[in-house]
Amino acid sequence: MSRKSVISPDERDRLEALIGYGFNDKNRLERAMTHSSARLAKGGNYERLEFLGDRVLGLCIAELLFTTYKTAAEGELSVRLNKLVSADACAEVADEMELHRYIRTGADLKKITGERMKNVRADVVESLIAAIYLDGGLEAARGFVLRQWSGRATRSEPMRRDAKTELQEWAHQKFGFAPTYRIEDRSGPDHAPEFTVTVEIGDLAPEKGVDRSKRAAEQVAARKMLEREGVWAPQPELNGLEK
């Protein structure tokens, strides 16, 4: 049995006030908040919405960055975009809005606020964006994205380069050869896989990265090695599925 069989009218009103948008089709909102583990949910789950919401978010953020950073090169815009549409950024939005209070999951899932459930919270944000887009159009979706992301987009944070590129250049300069990456494990269902990748450079101790795709896990592993070897200053854990 699902943790929440329905979103009550009072919960829905509070959620719409939190989102800043009132749905014409309330079923879209409920579907956006329903994980696939809630098997008894009649309105379906958010998996398809997540696919669409990811694209709508990307468009809105790309437009925001294009208008905000008028002299930035394509490379810098890409780095900023990737950071702002990442699972970490989406989960941060979900946590700030306390969306976990409204997510419908099956009883078999662990505590929704835990670190391992970060991707569920991130997926719900993307699904919510898609639901708003389908219900009210691009302007409504853009309004939600701007309310939640404008401050993040304008923070003057230093932009790191791609971790794999940085590690490869450093390895070539220091050792004369490139890092090697190896998939150690792939787990989870097809719609939410989890990859564990190891990176090695000569006799250095290896590092591991975990994330939802092979490429993303490689980036996590590369970043961890760069920070461990003192090439990059350590930063708070922002990427991947690391515990």
Order of alpha helices (4+ residues) and beta strands (2+ residues): alpha-alpha-alpha-alpha-alpha-alpha-alpha-alpha-beta-beta-beta-alpha
